[in-house]
Amino acid sequence: MIRSVLLSTALLIACIFAQSTWFGGIAVFGVVPDLSLIVLIWLSYKNGQVEGPISGFLAGLAEDFLSTSPLGFHAFVKTAVAALTAVLHGSFFIDRLLLPILLGIAGTIVKALAVGLLYLIFGSSIHAYSFVDKVLWIEAAYNGILAPAVFLILSPLNRFLVTERGRG
Amino acid sequence: MPDIRIPSTDRGRRAVAPILLAASLICLTVSTRSLEGLPESLGLSIFGFFQRGFSAVGIFVSDSIASITELQRLRDNYRELTAKLERYTNMERGIAELREENKRLKEQLGFSQEIPYQRIAARIVAKDPENLYSTITIDKGFSEGIRKNMPVIALQDGMEGLVGRVIEVGRGTSKIVPLYDSKSFVAARFSGGSRTEGLVGGQGAPDDPLVMRFVKKRMKDEIQFGDLVVTTGYESIYPAEISVGRVKKVRVLDYLTSIDIELDPVLDFSRIEYVFIIRPKTVDSEIDASPGNKNAARPSAGRAKP
């Protein structure tokens, strides 16, 4: 389990670095896709209730250090998304296209809801998504479009990133 | 290797996420009350190091590809510049005379030659990983003399404009909160004419216009499209007369005693690659005096306007 958590966290942090340095060039209307979120959804769906949330929490903390967000913001959001995705663990067979798209979009909306919850608790020190603004929906669509490709790329890494229990 | 116990029961497994969520909330509670900022600074120093590595790889790849077309462009530029150089050489003599004359006149008027600011050039290595916050990360940090709340400017198309301010400083990297961030505010005034003052803030996206608030309603007839807005220098953070934006639209709401003015930033934030951090000379002397600071005395790239 520890190996899976460490490798998953390293992969998520690498995605965060890539998002912050390279993804400016593929932004659509100034919106970048959340690659680390897509990877986290895959990891949590495959691993279940322990590894996904732990990796999400650690990667989220790393992201907080790189962002102007308050410490704990991304840690909370990523843990929440991972925990909710882990509830679905083993419930469906992940096909090549439809379910990854749905998970990518739903994960982004869950992320926005988690951010909204933090906004309710901590008020103006938190930046929240507006559900009527284009940013959230462009990001959701972008994540949905990218998810099938990311899931496909991650599949061969199953034995490194997913525990034996997760592989069934 | 520490003895890490893995929760083996279903109950134990279910407890992991709530525990981590609670830990996140504790972190948030502490950090939103701005307690010291030490964990953030430490984390930025560590992760900023790796982030710079990622940025360097990206820059290397894009630069390698761009260098082929760049070579052709440079050849054309070389020819053009050679012709320009010839013209400028002729102009140089006249400028030297004017400079001398200007110096003499300034001395006669008793103007101070001392400019109280220095600039530190830095390259933007990263932006915020996601879309909610507007972080800009630069490749200079504490060891280069950067300190929290130092103002940041950039030059673009011959125009000098305000970028934002340093919000977090790591050892080799720093985080900047840009002017377009929705939590960013700067006291500003119109550059010419009325000198009307207001408070300029961002709307969260680099493409969205800045908004100047609390401008007195009676001034609305004096404000023209394209008028330049600059910093007032009232705050201790931003020096005066740095360009912020130009008037795009005036919004007059009947129920308000003030008007809102939309401004086009003088800088295109999506195109900025290099910035200058403005360092007051008082900070410079403090850094020079600090023990074991090898880099602090390094000469900076140039000087800012006062």
Interface residues (C-beta under 8 A of the other chain):
Chain A: M1 I2 I13 A14 I16 F17 A18 Q19 S20 T21 W22 G24 F29 G30 V31 V32 D34 S36 G48 Q49 V50 P53 I54 G56 F57 G60 L61 A62 E63 D64 F65 L66 S67 T68 S69 P70 L71 G72 F73 H74 A75 F76 T79 A80 A82 A83 A86 V115 L118 I121 F122 S124 S125 I126 H127 A128 Y129 V135 E139
Chain B: I4 I6 P7 R13 R14 V16 A17 L20 L21 A23 S24 L25 I26 C27 L28 T29 V30 S31 T32 P39 E40 G43 L44 I46 F47 G48 F50 Q51 G53 F54 S55 G58 V125 A126 K127 D128 P129 E130 N131 L132 Y133 S134 T135 T137 I167 E168 K175 V177 D181 S182 K183 G204 A205 P206 D207 S270
